[in-house]
Amino acid sequence: MTLLATTTNHQIRLARRPVGLPVRADWSFTAEPVSSPEPGGVVVKTLLLSLDPAMRGWMNEGKSYIAPVAIDEVMRAVGIGVVVASESPAFAVGDRVSGLLGVQEYAAFGARRIERGELVRIDLRAGTPTQWLNVLGAPGMTGYFGLMDVGQPKPSETVVVSGAAGAVGQTVGQLARIKGCRAVGIAGGPAKCKWVVDELGFDACIDYKAGPVKEGLKAHCPKGVDVYFDNVGGEILDAVLTRINRRARIIICGAISQYNSTEPIKGPANYLSLLVNRARMEGIVVFDYAERYPVAIAEMAGYLKDGTMKSREDVAVGIDTFPETLLRLFRGENFGKLVLQVAEG
């Protein structure tokens, strides 16, 4: 039985494993009728999808912190949606929710997935739907727990974050300032750097497109780097390692400069700086902190409400634009958290 005889679910599936940057031929575009929910389940209409650099890693075959997207599977994506049919006591029609909806117009959640907490209700009094994919969503949680738990910043320390104008970076720098640290961003282009300083309140921002990052670090981090939040890897990570202080903490969140390389991923050439400075480098996977999300969300929602923290989203429109919109991440074209609007609501 279908939910509505005329309702069709348009989906984007992984057709093959990309080599380098994904191209449109790496995807298949399918459609199927929307079925009514199973007992204890719900059907969610997708409104917004979060487009994240991590999606590129999910397309690759091989061991990682999460299983790869299978060939012919709907592409994995976190989204915001509205419940349009429910056989679950946990959700009512009209509830705004967040979960792994996938790149599709409708997502079905069975009773078991709901019991596992894979779908959660969101409170629009705490933030807008796009903010729930940014500061109040996975990027914000990554920035919060990466900085606070792994980075352990102390007042007056210097915190450097790459990808400062992106989803995670904007949260990290603002949170560092709130906690009494000096925040220095690394971003691409004068417009992004100006926004990071003038609007987000960073103490400085280094434009990696304008000259060597190492020189920018010398100018803006004269006392060295105590905490580095790395979103890009590669040459920028190497440059920061030459400026770290004793007992520095380096948080490895991502390596967007490496994701589409057809060569083996390059590790840090200056890793011996960790030895010399008795420093620590540690990775973060945000799913490890899921039980503590409510505490972080409450704190960050307070910052948004009183204006202490700002949230910028870059919204593209149309599920059919997904293949091209995703590439904006790897070209550095997005300004803020990249979001794809699938439907209004």
C-alpha positions as CSV (number, residue, x, y, z in Angstrom):
1,M,0.0,0.0,0.0
2,T,1.4,3.4,-0.9
3,L,1.3,6.5,1.3
4,L,-0.2,8.5,-1.6
5,A,-0.8,7.0,-5.0
6,T,0.8,9.9,-6.7
7,T,3.8,10.2,-4.3
8,T,7.2,9.3,-5.8
9,N,10.5,9.1,-3.9
10,H,13.3,10.4,-6.0
11,Q,16.7,9.1,-4.9
12,I,20.4,9.4,-5.7
13,R,22.4,6.2,-5.3
14,L,26.1,5.4,-5.6
15,A,26.6,3.8,-9.0
16,R,30.3,3.2,-8.7
17,R,33.3,4.1,-6.6
18,P,34.7,7.4,-7.7
19,V,38.4,7.9,-8.7
20,G,39.4,11.3,-7.6
21,L,36.6,13.9,-7.7
22,P,33.2,12.3,-8.0
23,V,31.5,12.9,-11.4
24,R,27.8,12.7,-12.3
25,A,28.3,9.2,-13.8
26,D,29.3,8.0,-10.4
27,W,25.6,8.4,-9.4
28,S,22.3,6.8,-10.5
29,F,19.0,8.6,-10.3
30,T,16.1,6.3,-9.3
31,A,12.4,6.7,-8.3
32,E,10.1,4.5,-6.4
33,P,6.7,4.8,-4.7
34,V,6.5,5.9,-1.1
35,S,5.2,3.1,1.1
36,S,3.2,3.5,4.3
37,P,5.2,3.0,7.5
38,E,5.6,-0.4,9.0
39,P,4.2,-1.0,12.5
40,G,6.1,1.1,14.9
41,G,7.8,3.0,12.1
42,V,7.5,6.4,10.4
43,V,8.0,8.0,7.0
44,V,9.9,11.3,6.9
45,K,9.8,13.9,4.1
46,T,13.3,15.3,3.5
47,L,13.5,19.1,3.8
48,L,17.3,19.7,4.1
49,L,20.5,17.7,3.7
50,S,23.9,18.3,5.2
51,L,26.7,18.1,2.6
52,D,30.0,17.3,4.3
53,P,33.6,16.4,3.3
54,A,33.3,13.1,5.2
55,M,30.8,12.0,2.5
56,R,33.8,11.5,0.1
57,G,35.3,9.0,2.4
58,W,32.0,7.1,2.8
59,M,32.2,6.4,-1.0
60,N,35.5,4.5,-0.8
61,E,35.7,0.8,-0.1
62,G,37.8,-0.2,2.9
63,K,37.8,-0.1,6.6
64,S,36.9,3.1,8.3
65,Y,35.0,4.4,11.4
66,I,31.8,3.6,9.5
67,A,30.9,1.1,6.7
68,P,31.2,2.4,3.2
69,V,28.1,3.2,1.2
70,A,27.3,0.1,-0.9
71,I,27.0,0.2,-4.6
72,D,23.4,0.9,-5.6
73,E,22.6,2.2,-2.0
74,V,21.0,5.6,-1.5
75,M,23.8,8.0,-0.7
76,R,24.2,8.5,3.0
77,A,23.5,12.0,4.3
78,V,22.3,13.6,7.5
79,G,19.1,15.6,7.1
80,I,16.3,17.5,8.6
81,G,12.7,16.4,7.7
82,V,9.1,16.3,8.7
83,V,7.2,13.2,9.7
84,V,4.4,12.7,7.2
85,A,3.1,9.3,8.3
86,S,3.6,7.6,11.7
87,E,2.8,4.2,13.3
88,S,5.2,5.0,16.2
89,P,4.2,6.4,19.6
90,A,7.5,8.3,19.6
91,F,6.6,10.6,16.7
92,A,3.6,12.4,15.5
93,V,2.8,13.7,12.0
94,G,4.3,17.1,11.7
95,D,7.2,16.6,14.0
96,R,10.5,18.1,12.7
97,V,13.2,15.5,13.0
98,S,16.9,14.8,12.3
99,G,18.7,11.6,11.2
100,L,20.4,9.8,8.4
101,L,17.8,10.4,5.8
102,G,20.0,9.8,2.8
103,V,19.9,11.7,-0.5
104,Q,16.3,11.1,-1.3
105,E,12.9,12.9,-0.9
106,Y,11.4,10.4,1.6
107,A,13.0,8.2,4.2
108,A,11.4,5.3,6.1
109,F,12.5,4.4,9.6
110,G,11.4,1.1,11.1
111,A,10.8,0.5,14.8
112,R,14.2,-0.9,15.4
113,R,16.0,2.1,14.0
114,I,13.8,4.4,16.1
115,E,14.5,2.3,19.2
116,R,18.3,2.8,18.5
117,G,17.8,6.5,18.5
118,E,18.6,7.0,14.8
119,L,15.8,9.6,14.4
120,V,15.5,12.5,16.9
121,R,13.0,15.3,17.3
122,I,14.4,18.8,16.9
123,D,13.3,21.9,18.8
124,L,13.0,24.9,16.5
125,R,13.0,27.2,19.5
126,A,16.6,26.3,19.9
127,G,17.6,27.2,16.3
128,T,16.5,27.3,12.7
129,P,16.4,24.1,10.6
130,T,19.7,25.0,8.9
131,Q,21.3,25.7,12.3
132,W,20.3,22.2,13.3
133,L,22.6,21.0,10.5
134,N,25.4,23.4,11.5
135,V,26.1,24.6,15.0
136,L,23.4,22.4,16.6
137,G,24.1,19.5,14.4
138,A,27.0,17.1,13.6
139,P,29.5,19.9,12.6
140,G,28.8,21.9,15.8
141,M,29.1,18.7,17.9
142,T,32.4,17.8,16.2
143,G,33.8,21.3,16.9
144,Y,32.6,21.3,20.4
145,F,33.8,17.9,21.5
146,G,36.9,18.0,19.4
147,L,38.0,21.3,20.9
148,M,36.8,20.8,24.5
149,D,37.5,17.1,25.0
150,V,40.5,16.5,22.8
151,G,42.0,20.0,22.6
152,Q,41.3,20.9,26.2
153,P,41.9,24.6,25.7
154,K,43.0,26.8,28.5
155,P,42.4,30.6,28.8
156,S,45.0,32.7,27.0
157,E,46.2,29.8,24.8
158,T,46.4,30.2,21.0
159,V,44.0,28.0,19.1
160,V,44.4,27.7,15.3
161,V,41.7,26.1,13.1
162,S,41.9,25.4,9.4
163,G,38.8,25.5,7.2
164,A,37.8,28.4,9.5
165,A,34.9,29.6,7.3
166,G,33.4,26.1,7.0
167,A,30.9,24.3,9.2
168,V,33.2,22.9,11.9
169,G,35.8,25.7,11.7
170,Q,33.4,28.5,12.4
171,T,32.2,26.8,15.6
172,V,35.7,26.0,16.8
173,G,37.0,29.5,16.5
174,Q,34.0,31.1,18.1
175,L,34.0,28.6,21.0
176,A,37.7,29.1,21.5
177,R,37.1,32.9,22.0
178,I,34.2,32.2,24.3
179,K,36.5,30.0,26.4
180,G,39.0,32.8,26.7
181,C,41.5,31.7,24.0
182,R,43.1,33.5,21.1
183,A,41.6,32.2,17.9
184,V,43.4,32.2,14.6
185,G,41.7,30.9,11.5
186,I,43.1,29.6,8.2
187,A,40.7,30.1,5.2
188,G,40.9,30.6,1.4
189,G,40.3,34.1,0.1
190,P,40.0,37.7,1.5
191,A,36.2,37.6,1.8
192,K,36.2,34.5,4.0
193,C,39.1,35.8,6.1
194,K,37.4,39.1,6.6
195,W,34.1,37.4,7.6
196,V,36.0,35.2,10.1
197,V,37.5,38.2,11.8
198,D,34.9,40.8,11.5
199,E,31.8,38.7,12.0
200,L,32.9,35.7,14.0
201,G,35.4,37.6,16.1
202,F,38.5,35.6,15.4
203,D,41.7,37.4,16.4
204,A,43.2,36.8,13.0
205,C,42.8,34.8,9.8
206,I,45.5,33.5,7.5
207,D,44.6,33.4,3.8
208,Y,46.3,30.3,2.5
209,K,45.7,31.4,-1.1
210,A,47.6,34.7,-0.6
211,G,51.0,33.3,0.6
212,P,52.7,30.6,2.7
213,V,50.8,29.6,5.7
214,K,54.0,29.3,7.6
215,E,54.7,33.0,7.3
216,G,51.1,33.8,8.4
217,L,51.6,31.7,11.5
218,K,54.8,33.5,12.3
219,A,53.0,36.8,12.0
220,H,49.8,35.9,13.9
221,C,51.0,33.3,16.3
222,P,54.2,34.9,17.7
223,K,54.0,32.8,20.8
224,G,53.4,29.6,19.0
225,V,50.3,27.3,18.7
226,D,48.9,25.5,21.7
227,V,45.9,23.9,20.1
228,Y,45.5,23.1,16.4
229,F,42.1,21.9,15.0
230,D,42.9,20.3,11.6
231,N,40.2,20.0,8.9
232,V,42.5,19.9,5.8
233,G,45.7,17.9,6.4
234,G,48.5,18.1,3.9
235,E,50.8,21.1,3.6
236,I,48.8,23.2,6.1
237,L,49.2,20.5,8.8
238,D,52.9,20.4,8.1
239,A,53.2,24.1,8.4
240,V,51.4,24.3,11.7
241,L,53.5,21.5,13.2
242,T,56.6,23.7,12.8
243,R,55.0,26.3,15.1
244,I,53.5,24.2,17.9
245,N,54.4,24.7,21.6
246,R,55.4,22.2,24.2
247,R,52.4,20.0,25.2
248,A,50.4,21.2,22.2
249,R,47.3,19.3,21.2
250,I,46.5,18.6,17.6
251,I,42.9,17.5,16.8
252,I,42.6,15.5,13.5
253,C,39.0,16.1,12.3
254,G,39.5,15.8,8.6
255,A,41.9,16.0,5.6
256,I,39.8,17.5,2.8
257,S,43.0,18.3,0.8
258,Q,43.6,14.5,0.6
259,Y,40.1,13.1,0.0
260,N,40.1,13.2,-3.8
261,S,43.8,12.4,-4.4
262,T,44.5,9.4,-6.6
263,E,47.8,8.9,-4.9
264,P,48.2,7.3,-1.4
265,I,47.3,9.7,1.4
266,K,50.4,11.6,2.7
267,G,51.0,11.7,6.4
268,P,52.6,14.7,8.2
269,A,56.2,15.2,7.1
270,N,57.0,17.2,10.3
271,Y,55.6,14.6,12.8
272,L,58.8,14.6,14.8
273,S,57.7,18.0,16.1
274,L,55.3,16.0,18.2
275,L,58.3,14.2,19.8
276,V,60.4,17.4,20.3
277,N,57.5,19.3,21.8
278,R,55.9,16.4,23.8
279,A,52.8,17.2,21.9
280,R,49.7,15.0,21.3
281,M,47.8,14.3,18.0
282,E,44.4,12.7,18.3
283,G,41.5,12.0,16.0
284,I,37.9,12.7,16.6
285,V,34.8,10.9,15.4
286,V,31.7,12.8,16.5
287,F,29.5,9.7,16.9
288,D,31.6,8.7,19.9
289,Y,29.9,11.6,21.8
290,A,26.3,11.0,20.9
291,E,25.1,10.4,24.5
292,R,26.4,13.9,25.4
293,Y,24.9,15.8,22.4
294,P,22.0,17.2,24.5
295,V,24.4,19.0,26.9
296,A,26.4,20.5,24.1
297,I,23.3,21.5,22.1
298,A,21.9,23.3,25.1
299,E,25.1,25.3,25.6
300,M,25.5,26.2,21.9
301,A,21.8,27.1,21.6
302,G,22.3,29.6,24.4
303,Y,25.2,31.1,22.6
304,L,23.1,31.5,19.4
305,K,20.2,33.0,21.3
306,D,22.3,35.7,23.1
307,G,24.3,36.4,20.0
308,T,27.6,35.2,21.4
309,M,27.9,32.7,18.5
310,K,26.9,33.1,14.8
311,S,25.9,30.4,12.3
312,R,26.3,30.8,8.6
313,E,24.8,28.4,6.1
314,D,25.3,28.2,2.3
315,V,22.1,26.8,0.9
316,A,21.7,25.2,-2.6
317,V,18.4,24.1,-3.9
318,G,17.2,20.9,-5.6
319,I,18.0,17.2,-5.1
320,D,19.1,16.9,-8.7
321,T,21.9,19.4,-8.1
322,F,23.5,17.1,-5.5
323,P,26.4,15.8,-7.6
324,E,27.6,19.3,-8.6
325,T,26.8,20.9,-5.2
326,L,28.8,18.4,-3.4
327,L,31.9,19.3,-5.4
328,R,31.7,22.9,-4.1
329,L,33.1,21.5,-0.8
330,F,36.3,20.3,-2.5
331,R,36.8,23.4,-4.5
332,G,36.4,25.7,-1.5
333,E,33.4,27.4,-3.0
334,N,31.0,27.1,-0.1
335,F,30.9,30.0,2.3
336,G,29.6,28.5,5.6
337,K,27.9,25.2,6.2
338,L,26.9,23.7,2.9
339,V,23.2,22.6,2.9
340,L,21.0,21.2,0.1
341,Q,17.3,22.2,0.2
342,V,15.3,19.2,-1.0
343,A,11.8,20.6,-0.2
344,E,10.2,23.6,1.5
345,G,8.6,23.2,4.9
